[in-house]
């Protein structure tokens, strides 16, 4: 299974990626690594992340169907 490292400490943001992309990945965030650098998550970063999430949704890269769960 492919590991995705989401460069955030925001659990809600990690959950959004998990919801959209489904169980085909293992998910980790910066919070999982004690020595990871601090990442500024300001309004610009939030807007970019929201745009990426909207893109994943638009292309159909969403979570599993009910039969896959």
Secondary structure as a PSIPRED ss2 file (coil, helix, strand):
# PSIPRED VFORMAT (PSIPRED V4.0)

   1 X C   1.000  0.000  0.000
   2 X E   0.000  0.000  1.000
   3 X E   0.000  0.000  1.000
   4 X E   0.000  0.000  1.000
   5 X E   0.000  0.000  1.000
   6 X E   0.000  0.000  1.000
   7 X C   1.000  0.000  0.000
   8 X C   1.000  0.000  0.000
   9 X C   1.000  0.000  0.000
  10 X C   1.000  0.000  0.000
  11 X H   0.000  1.000  0.000
  12 X H   0.000  1.000  0.000
  13 X H   0.000  1.000  0.000
  14 X H   0.000  1.000  0.000
  15 X H   0.000  1.000  0.000
  16 X H   0.000  1.000  0.000
  17 X H   0.000  1.000  0.000
  18 X H   0.000  1.000  0.000
  19 X H   0.000  1.000  0.000
  20 X H   0.000  1.000  0.000
  21 X H   0.000  1.000  0.000
  22 X H   0.000  1.000  0.000
  23 X H   0.000  1.000  0.000
  24 X H   0.000  1.000  0.000
  25 X E   0.000  0.000  1.000
  26 X E   0.000  0.000  1.000
  27 X E   0.000  0.000  1.000
  28 X E   0.000  0.000  1.000
  29 X E   0.000  0.000  1.000
  30 X H   0.000  1.000  0.000
  31 X H   0.000  1.000  0.000
  32 X H   0.000  1.000  0.000
  33 X C   1.000  0.000  0.000
  34 X C   1.000  0.000  0.000
  35 X C   1.000  0.000  0.000
  36 X C   1.000  0.000  0.000
  37 X C   1.000  0.000  0.000
  38 X C   1.000  0.000  0.000
  39 X C   1.000  0.000  0.000
  40 X C   1.000  0.000  0.000
  41 X C   1.000  0.000  0.000
  42 X C   1.000  0.000  0.000
  43 X H   0.000  1.000  0.000
  44 X H   0.000  1.000  0.000
  45 X H   0.000  1.000  0.000
  46 X H   0.000  1.000  0.000
  47 X H   0.000  1.000  0.000
  48 X H   0.000  1.000  0.000
  49 X H   0.000  1.000  0.000
  50 X H   0.000  1.000  0.000
  51 X H   0.000  1.000  0.000
  52 X H   0.000  1.000  0.000
  53 X H   0.000  1.000  0.000
  54 X H   0.000  1.000  0.000
  55 X H   0.000  1.000  0.000
  56 X H   0.000  1.000  0.000
  57 X H   0.000  1.000  0.000
  58 X H   0.000  1.000  0.000
  59 X C   1.000  0.000  0.000
  60 X C   1.000  0.000  0.000
  61 X C   1.000  0.000  0.000
  62 X C   1.000  0.000  0.000
  63 X C   1.000  0.000  0.000
  64 X C   1.000  0.000  0.000
  65 X C   1.000  0.000  0.000
  66 X C   1.000  0.000  0.000
  67 X C   1.000  0.000  0.000
  68 X C   1.000  0.000  0.000
  69 X C   1.000  0.000  0.000
